[in-house]
Amino acid sequence: MRKNRMLSGLLAGTVLSMLGSGLGFAAVSSDLADAVMNRSTERVLALLSQKADVNAPQADGTTALLWAVRHDDLATIDQLIGAGADVKARNR
């Protein structure tokens, strides 16, 4: 039983270490990509006016521009490209 606890502790420490080093699936937040994904036009405009990072990806690499393309939202696509979105960005 003690071995199992030690092994569990070691495993938990390894996972936390991987997350801290970026090797795991660390939580990644992109408010702008989230806003475009949720089709929140007002939030998108507010974030763009605050100079949000237009290329900040979500955990799977999806950027605001990729969401706008998926939604066929030409107005948002134009705004994001005008704000410097990477048109060559890819997700997983």
Residue pairs with C-beta under 8 A, 6 or more apart in sequence:
15 24
18 24
19 25
19 26
20 26
25 59
26 59
27 59
28 57
28 58
28 59
29 58
30 53
30 56
30 57
30 58
30 63
30 64
31 43
31 47
31 52
31 56
32 44
32 47
32 48
32 52
32 53
32 54
32 56
32 64
33 56
33 57
33 58
33 62
33 63
33 64
33 66
33 67
34 58
35 43
35 44
35 47
35 64
36 44
36 64
36 65
36 67
36 68
36 71
36 73
36 76
36 80
37 58
37 62
37 67
39 71
39 73
41 76
44 64
44 76
44 79
45 79
48 54
48 79
48 80
48 83
54 63
54 64
54 65
54 80
54 83
54 84
54 85
55 63
55 84
55 85
55 86
55 89
56 63
56 64
57 63
57 89
57 91
60 91
60 92
61 89
61 90
61 91
61 92
62 91
63 85
63 86
63 89
63 91
64 76
64 80
64 85
65 77
65 80
65 81
65 85
65 86
65 87
65 89
66 89
66 91
68 76
68 77
68 80
69 77
81 87
